[in-house]
Amino acid sequence: MTAGIVIAVIGSFAFAAAAVLQALGADQVAQRAAVREERRQSSKAHPSLRSTVATMLTVPFLVGFVFDIVGFVATILSARLIPLFLSQTIISARLVATALLAMVVLHVRLAMRDWIAGTVVVAALVLLAVSAGSEGT
């Protein structure tokens, strides 16, 4: 059961890393587009198919895609090793991990309510993991 919990946590962090890296790739493309638009003196900058493709081809976005695959595989493995309700709950806690990684990598400031919500989610996960027993046959 411990292996399943560890794999689920790895999956959760993999999904969080993917989200942050893909946001970083999108931010890089947006910054380059802003510089080009500033040179043209135009105020109508909006997403286009070209900017979407450019975002998908950045290194952070591609590495994030690899982390998405790792997270997906970890989700499947953990669902086979631990009860599904526990696996899915841990995987869905990626929101907390994403907020913490975004704070470090993207320099996002978290409000007090974000810290409280994250603490409540982690505490609930710990209680759920402690209370989870083996599945019936």
Backbone hydrogen bonds, N-H to C=O, Kabsch-Sander energy under -0.5 kcal/mol:
donor,donor_aa,acceptor,acceptor_aa,energy
5,I,1,M,-1.9
6,V,2,T,-2.5
7,I,3,A,-2.6
8,A,4,G,-2.2
9,V,5,I,-2.3
10,I,6,V,-2.4
11,G,7,I,-2.4
12,S,8,A,-2.4
13,F,9,V,-2.5
14,A,10,I,-2.4
15,F,11,G,-2.5
16,A,12,S,-1.9
17,A,13,F,-2.7
18,A,14,A,-2.3
19,A,15,F,-2.2
20,V,16,A,-2.2
21,L,17,A,-2.7
22,Q,18,A,-2.5
23,A,19,A,-1.9
24,L,20,V,-2.1
25,G,21,L,-2.3
26,A,22,Q,-2.1
27,D,23,A,-2.3
28,Q,24,L,-2.1
29,V,25,G,-1.9
30,A,26,A,-2.3
31,Q,27,D,-2.5
32,R,28,Q,-2.1
33,A,29,V,-2.3
34,A,30,A,-2.3
35,V,31,Q,-1.9
36,R,32,R,-2.0
37,E,33,A,-2.7
38,E,34,A,-2.2
39,R,35,V,-1.7
40,R,36,R,-1.5
41,Q,37,E,-0.8
42,S,37,E,-1.8
45,A,43,S,-0.9
46,H,44,K,-0.6
52,T,48,S,-2.1
53,V,49,L,-2.4
54,A,50,R,-2.5
55,T,51,S,-2.2
56,M,52,T,-2.2
57,L,53,V,-1.1
58,T,55,T,-1.4
62,L,58,T,-2.2
63,V,59,V,-2.7
64,G,60,P,-2.3
65,F,61,F,-1.9
66,V,62,L,-1.7
67,F,63,V,-2.0
68,D,64,G,-1.9
69,I,65,F,-1.8
70,V,66,V,-2.3
71,G,67,F,-2.6
72,F,68,D,-2.2
73,V,69,I,-2.5
74,A,70,V,-2.5
75,T,71,G,-2.1
76,I,72,F,-2.0
77,L,73,V,-2.6
78,S,74,A,-2.7
79,A,75,T,-1.9
80,R,76,I,-1.1
81,L,77,L,-1.2
82,I,78,S,-2.4
86,L,83,P,-0.6
87,S,83,P,-2.4
88,Q,84,L,-2.8
89,T,85,F,-1.3
90,I,86,L,-2.3
91,I,87,S,-2.5
92,S,88,Q,-2.3
93,A,89,T,-0.7
93,A,90,I,-0.9
94,R,91,I,-1.4
95,L,92,S,-1.2
96,V,93,A,-1.2
97,A,93,A,-1.4
98,T,94,R,-3.2
99,A,95,L,-2.1
100,L,96,V,-2.2
101,L,97,A,-2.7
102,A,98,T,-2.7
103,M,99,A,-1.7
104,V,100,L,-1.5
105,V,101,L,-3.3
106,L,102,A,-1.2
108,V,102,A,-1.5
115,W,111,A,-1.7
116,I,112,M,-2.4
117,A,113,R,-2.5
118,G,114,D,-2.5
119,T,115,W,-2.2
120,V,116,I,-2.4
121,V,117,A,-2.3
122,V,118,G,-2.4
123,A,119,T,-2.5
124,A,120,V,-2.5
125,L,121,V,-2.2
126,V,122,V,-2.3
127,L,123,A,-2.3
128,L,124,A,-2.4
129,A,125,L,-2.8
130,V,126,V,-2.2
131,S,127,L,-1.9
132,A,128,L,-1.3
